[in-house]
Amino acid sequence: MRSCILTILVLAGLQNTAAPDPVKTLVARLDVDQYKATVKGLTQFGDRRQGTDRNRAAVDWIEAQLKSYGCQTERVKYVYDPPPAAGRGRGRGNTGLAVGGGRPRGDKIPTGVNTDPMKQPDEKLRALNMQPTTPGPREMVFCTKVGSTHPDEMYIVGGHMDGHGWGEAANDDGSGTALVMELARVFSAPDVNTDRTIRFALWNNEETGSQGARAYIEQRQALQGRESPAGSGKYPEPKWLGMIQHDMMMFDHGMPLPDGTMRKEQRAEADVNIEFQANSKMAAQSQTLAWVLEAANEKYATDYPAAVGSHMTNTDSGPFMDIVAAISVRENERGAQIGNGWDPQWHQPTDVFTTYTDKDFRLGLNAAQTTLGAVAGLTGATLIK
Ligand SMILES: [Zn+2]
């Protein structure tokens, strides 16, 4: 009896001195200043419109950063020859529902893509954004953290690095690109081990219809899970377990006010929106993945909660959603909220670094904490002593 009590006491003691949650340690390696610095770094290339020198320079810069973190990079090459101008079908149609199937509420303010250089008051930025896009070859970069026990299976963590609208694409999608880069930095640290592989993808051509993500799928889907060369233990394209996209992470000031203006500050009730698409082949698996992120948010995000929705649309996780569990992480729901004007900087000259306050950047950081916590759990991340 006595030894039994002793055993319990010893076990209780062990419990108290047990190693801290390694995921918590990893999440603590994210910080708002570093996140801001990465967003700032991306804005030096203006709106990073696809098919321009500023877009190509941004791809080079992103690759150099990923390499400096110790994350091994590769490129996907494809050609973008756009068909004659035609709408992308962003409209609501006659169903009364938003794109993606959600139901809009409250007042709507106009949205669209700015194409007028003179709407950019900053002359230096206007000049930087002046080169027009031309059809032709395109490149995008990804980097990979190889899993130690299941190198043949992976999660894809994505954001799109191109933008448009004559601003700096600071939020759309500098904020998502920076999040993916920060996660690549944390997971690539020499003392981090993951059982499964993680790929960090910075898609190009999202704004023209996700041609970067589509090229990736077209070129690599059939290679999944194949060891190459045989017997090498190397898997150029591990089997896809899920795709987690990040697109516009920072601005949740609520719905437009009745007079068409917005609240000046991040609303206290701001949240991280995790969406899957109810009308997709992998809806059940995608929903399960969404709730894994929600649970990680509860456990690891410092300031803002997460909400799960079923109307994911218009982002690079779309082309994946009938193939593999696919979700998007955002500041607002894409269809019913952003579509109703909840982000007045969207594709506008005002999407510049200086528009955003620390509370906005902190919402982006909370999304990073959410995805990092979830992916660390899903891939069995541990710290090497
Ligand atoms: Zn975007």
Boltz pocket constraint, residues with backbone or C-beta under 6 A from the ligand:
constraints:
  - pocket:
      binder: B
      contacts: [[A, 160], [A, 162], [A, 172], [A, 173], [A, 206], [A, 247], [A, 248], [A, 314]]
      max_distance: 6.0
